[in-house]
């Protein structure tokens, strides 16, 4: 392999090492300003958008032992990597691509699993990490709240009976 290509493969491999996920996007007809806006939005999740050559990406993906990307590497391809919140990144991509109606997410890789475009959309529809944490904490709190209600029921009922008895005797 020529030194120039080897350098490019190493650079793409470094990008692929930035996260345990990867999204492949078709960026045809997207302007430089739109790419800049997308990169700015992605930076909020510490993610990056890179235009790469398909053959270089294919070699780097094989070196990183990612699933076979060959069938998705047709036409212009950009990769989105980085950050620790693949759902948040997928949300940004979904919103951007829906607004611009120019580009699409072709596929994704999460860990060692290949995701088709529909699965990436489902990932984008998941609640944010903070919402999931709140829901989980709520689930943990529910049994404790119910136990307190049950434990308080007997003393409260006894007080109501005593109050009714005193009101009956007073009346």
Secondary structure, 3 states (H helix, E strand, C coil): CCHHHHHHHHHHHHHHCCCCEEEEEECCCCCHHHHHHHHHHHHCCCCEEEEECHHHHHHHHHHCCCCCCHHHCCCCEEEEECCCCHHHHHHHHHHHHHHHCCCEEEEEEECCEEEEHHHHHHHHHCCCHHHHHHHHHHHHHHHHHHHHHHHHHHHHHHHHHHHHHHHHHHC
